[in-house]
Amino acid sequence: MSDGIIEVTTEAELREILPPPLERTANKARAELHEMDRRWLAESPFVLIATSAADGTCDVSPKGDPAGFTLVLDDKRIAIPERPGNRRADGFHNVLSNPHVGLIYLIPGRGDTLRINGRARLVREAPFFDDMIVKGNRPKLALVVDIDEIFHHCQKAFMRSKLWAPETWTPDAMPSRAVLARTFERPDESLAEIESYYDPANYSAGLYS
């Protein structure tokens, strides 16, 4: 191509570059939760939820709560509570037209992850909502995922990125959240007002209300 970019357009071409995985890797996905998976979910405070709409529009949404926030309903189903947020609901809109979801569960400090692929439903009420109350907040919605496959993923990406190594962290390399919000979202407000809004003491007060 004139710009020097050479695309990969077929599976055969892809496999010329990336040989097939080892058999143990290719066949490691399971269809039901193992006790070790349940333990992982009980220790995880954070999940990334990937969705795509029928037209291909994609989204990845982070969800976080106290460890164990994902409720195991049975060996094939889990439920994830929705908490107060920005109300864009991008992933939820996607699920309404395409139920397929991909989840990555993290445990802070661990390089390996738990991955779940399945089909999701939006639920507005269920008896198990009472088991999802945190600081008085009973979710108004939950994402129920029927598991298609589940497996554990190795830590190479985390090792390469040194994600959990504090000596590599540079949180001040980018402007503060307040500066970003004023630049892109709230240009008519003063920086002082936005900084007050995002001050941890103020912001944390609205996490569950």
C-alpha positions in Angstrom: 0.0 0.0 0.0 1.1 3.5 -0.7 1.3 4.5 3.0 3.5 1.5 3.8 0.8 -0.3 5.9 0.3 -3.9 5.1 -3.0 -5.4 6.4 -3.8 -8.9 7.4 -7.1 -9.9 5.8 -7.4 -13.7 6.1 -7.1 -16.3 8.9 -4.5 -18.1 6.9 -2.4 -15.0 6.7 -2.8 -14.4 10.4 -1.7 -17.9 11.2 1.4 -17.5 9.0 2.4 -14.7 11.5 1.0 -16.2 14.7 1.2 -20.0 14.8 -1.7 -21.9 16.3 -1.7 -21.9 20.2 -0.6 -24.9 22.2 -3.3 -27.5 22.7 -3.6 -26.8 26.4 -4.1 -23.1 25.7 -6.6 -23.7 22.9 -8.7 -26.1 25.0 -8.5 -24.3 28.4 -11.9 -22.7 28.2 -14.7 -24.2 30.4 -18.4 -23.8 30.3 -19.1 -23.7 34.0 -17.7 -22.1 37.1 -15.1 -24.1 39.0 -14.6 -23.5 42.8 -11.4 -21.6 41.9 -13.4 -19.3 39.7 -15.9 -18.6 42.5 -13.0 -17.8 44.8 -11.5 -15.4 42.2 -14.9 -13.6 41.8 -15.1 -13.4 45.6 -11.7 -11.6 45.7 -12.1 -9.3 42.7 -13.3 -5.7 43.1 -13.1 -4.7 39.5 -14.3 -5.9 36.1 -14.1 -4.6 32.5 -17.2 -5.4 30.5 -16.9 -5.4 26.7 -20.0 -5.1 24.5 -21.0 -4.4 20.9 -24.3 -3.4 19.4 -25.9 -5.1 16.4 -24.4 -2.4 14.2 -20.9 -3.1 15.5 -20.7 -0.1 17.9 -18.3 -1.2 20.7 -17.9 -0.2 24.4 -15.7 -1.3 27.3 -17.1 -0.2 30.7 -15.3 -0.6 34.1 -17.3 -1.7 37.1 -16.0 -1.7 40.6 -17.3 -2.3 44.1 -16.1 -4.1 47.2 -14.5 -7.4 46.5 -17.1 -10.1 45.8 -19.6 -7.7 44.3 -20.3 -10.1 41.4 -23.0 -12.5 42.6 -22.7 -16.1 41.6 -26.2 -17.3 40.9 -25.2 -20.9 39.9 -22.5 -22.7 38.0 -23.6 -21.0 34.7 -24.8 -17.5 35.7 -23.4 -14.5 37.5 -25.0 -11.0 38.2 -23.2 -7.7 38.2 -24.9 -4.7 40.0 -25.2 -1.3 38.5 -24.2 1.7 40.7 -24.8 5.4 40.3 -22.7 6.8 37.4 -22.8 9.1 34.4 -26.0 7.4 33.0 -24.6 7.1 29.5 -25.4 3.3 29.7 -23.4 2.7 26.5 -22.8 -1.0 27.3 -26.4 -1.5 28.3 -27.7 -0.1 25.0 -25.4 -2.5 23.2 -26.7 -5.5 25.2 -30.3 -4.7 24.2 -29.4 -5.3 20.6 -26.6 -7.9 21.0 -26.3 -9.9 24.2 -22.8 -11.1 23.7 -20.3 -9.8 26.3 -16.7 -10.3 27.3 -15.5 -9.8 30.9 -12.1 -9.5 32.5 -11.9 -9.7 36.3 -8.8 -8.2 38.0 -7.4 -8.7 41.5 -5.1 -5.8 42.5 -1.5 -6.9 42.4 -2.2 -10.0 40.4 -0.9 -10.3 36.8 -3.2 -13.0 35.8 -6.9 -12.4 35.1 -10.2 -14.3 34.9 -12.0 -14.0 31.6 -15.7 -14.8 31.0 -17.5 -14.7 27.7 -21.3 -15.1 27.6 -24.7 -13.6 26.9 -26.1 -10.9 29.0 -29.6 -9.7 30.1 -30.6 -6.5 31.8 -32.6 -7.1 34.9 -34.6 -4.4 36.7 -35.7 -6.5 39.7 -34.9 -9.8 41.2 -34.8 -11.3 44.7 -31.0 -11.3 44.7 -30.9 -7.5 44.5 -31.2 -7.6 48.3 -27.8 -9.3 48.4 -26.2 -6.5 46.4 -26.9 -3.6 48.8 -23.8 -1.6 49.5 -23.9 1.4 51.9 -27.7 1.4 51.6 -27.6 1.4 47.8 -29.9 -1.3 46.3 -29.2 -1.5 42.5 -31.9 -0.5 40.1 -30.3 -2.6 37.4 -28.1 -5.7 37.2 -26.4 -7.4 34.3 -27.1 -11.2 34.4 -24.5 -13.1 32.3 -25.1 -16.7 31.1 -21.6 -18.1 30.8 -20.5 -19.6 27.5 -16.8 -19.9 28.4 -14.5 -19.1 31.2 -10.8 -19.3 31.6 -7.8 -17.8 33.4 -5.3 -15.7 31.4 -1.6 -15.4 32.0 0.2 -12.3 33.3 2.5 -11.4 30.4 0.7 -8.1 29.5 0.9 -7.0 33.1 4.6 -7.9 33.3 5.4 -6.0 30.1 3.5 -3.0 31.2 4.6 -3.2 34.9 1.1 -2.2 35.8 1.3 -3.0 39.4 4.9 -1.7 40.0 4.5 1.6 42.0 7.9 2.8 40.9 6.6 3.0 37.3 3.5 5.0 38.2 3.3 8.5 36.8 -0.2 9.8 37.7 0.8 13.4 37.4 2.1 13.0 33.8 -1.3 14.0 32.6 -3.4 17.0 33.8 -5.8 16.3 36.6 -9.3 15.0 36.1 -10.6 18.5 36.8 -8.5 20.0 34.0 -9.7 17.3 31.5 -13.3 17.9 32.5 -13.0 21.6 32.0 -11.3 21.1 28.6 -13.8 18.6 27.2 -17.0 18.6 29.2 -17.5 21.7 31.4 -15.9 24.7 29.8 -18.3 27.2 31.3 -17.3 26.3 34.9 -14.3 27.6 36.7 -11.4 25.2 37.4 -11.9 25.9 41.1 -15.5 24.7 41.0 -14.6 21.5 39.1 -11.6 20.8 41.4 -14.0 21.1 44.4 -16.4 18.7 42.7 -13.7 16.1 42.1 -12.0 16.5 45.5 -11.9 13.0 46.9 -13.7 14.0 50.1 -16.6 15.4 48.1 -16.7 13.0 45.2 -16.6 9.8 47.4 -19.8 11.0 49.1 -21.8 10.4 46.0 -20.5 6.9 45.1 -23.7 5.2 46.2 -26.3 8.0 45.9 
